[in-house]
Amino acid sequence: MGAEHDRWMTEAIRLAGEAVDRGDEPFGALLVVDAASVVEARNAINTSGDVTQHAELRLVSRASRNLPVDVISAATLYTSTEPCAMCSGAIYWAGIRHVVYGFPADRLEEMVGGSGLHRSSRDVLGDATGNVLIEGPILEDAARRVHERYW
């Protein structure tokens, strides 16, 4: 699964770079089902003026409106950075059961000076009933470079 993870993580990192190019924070996410991307999203906090417009939350919203539950539960969410507590909750409630991330949340906190809720996606989703497989970091150096462009 390594090559597939690298392929889709590269795409999530590309989306994060597009977010930066648009003036938003460096986060990108996509949902993959049967080796095809079915939903993608970029962070839009700055351009929307809405602090809830994280890439993963936008992705979950689109997927929930447009995909059947069985498709969502069979999908893998690739995200350029480990999801925050808010996004982890949304991922769980949407029924996504596989998450792969690039840049770890604790390293992001170090980079930006320690701001945040200090709760990893593993902590949030580990407390939830039901199994959610979390894998990462994947392509951490490439994911970090997008953050270095922004912060």
N, C-alpha and C positions, 0 to 999 in steps of 0.2 A: 504493500500500500504506500510505500515511501514515495515513488514517482508520482502517484496520483495526488498525494498530500502536497508535494512540492508544486505540482501544476496548479492546483486550486489555491494554494497559499500565495503563489506568485500573483494570481489574479486578484486576491483580496488586498495584497500590498499595492497593486496597481490602482485599485479603487481608492485606497487611502491616499495615494499620491494625487489622484484627481481631486480629492476633497481639499487637499492643501492648495492645489492650483486654483481652486474656486474660493479660497479664503477661509476654509473650514478646518477643523482639527483633523489630524491624520488617522482616520479610522475608516476601514472598508470591510464589507462582509458580503458573502454570497451563500446561497443555499444550493446544494448539489444533490440531485436525485438521478440514479441510474447513469452516472458519468456525464451528466449535463447540468449546467447552471440554469436554475429555474427562476431565481429571484436574486437581485443584487441591490446593494445600497451603500451610500457614502454618508459620512457624518455631514450634518447640515445645521449645526448649532449656530454658527455665526451668521450664515446667510439667511436663516429662517428667523433668528431672534428667539428660538425656542430651545431651552436647555435639554429637552427630552429627545431631541432629534439625533440621537446616537445612531450609528450605522446599524447595529444589531437590532435596536428597537424599531427602526424604520423597516428593516427587513422582516421582522416578525409581524409587523402590522400588515405589510403587503402580502406576506405568505398566508396569514390568517384570513384575509379577505378573498384570496384568489385560489387557494389550493385546498383539496380535501384533507381531512385530518390524517388519513392513512398515508398520504404522500408526505406530509410534514413529518410524521413520526419515523418514516423510512429515510429521511434526508440527513445529510451532514451539513452543518453550518461551519463555514470557514471564515475566520475573522482575523484581521491583521494584528489585533491586540487582544489579550485576554479580556473577556467581557467584565464589565463592572457589575456591582450588585443589582442595580436596576435592570440592566439588560439580561443578567442571569435569571432573574425572576421571570422576565417576559419569555425567555427561551424555554424555561420549564413549563409555564402555563400554556405556551403554544404547542407543546408536545414534541419539541425537538429533542432527540435523545442522543445526538452525537455532535460534539463541538471540537473543532481543531483550531488552535490559535497560534499566532506568530510571536508577538512580543509579550513577555510576562508582565502582569500588572505591577508586581513589586519593583521591577526594573524601571517601569514608566514612572512610578512614584519617586524613585531616586532621581530620575532625570528631571522631573518638573518640581522637585523640592518637597515631596511628601504630601501633596494635597490629595484628598480623596477619602473614601469610606474605609479603606484598608481592609477590605473583605474580598478575598479571591473568589473566582467563579467556582473553584473546587469547594471552598467553604460553603458558599450559598447553595450550590447544587448538591453537595454532599449531605446537607441537612434535609433535602427534599425526599419524599417517598417516590419510588420509581427510579429506574436506573438511567443515569445520564453519563455517557462516556465522554471524558474530557481528555484531549491529547494536546500536548504542546510543552515547550515551544517548538515550532517548526519554522525553519528559515529565519531564526531570530535576528541574525545580523542584518538581513535585508529589511526586515520589519523595523528594526531600530533606526536604520538610515532614514526612513520616511519621517520618523519622529524628530530626528536631528535637524531635518530641513525646517521643521515648524517651530519647535520649542527653542 
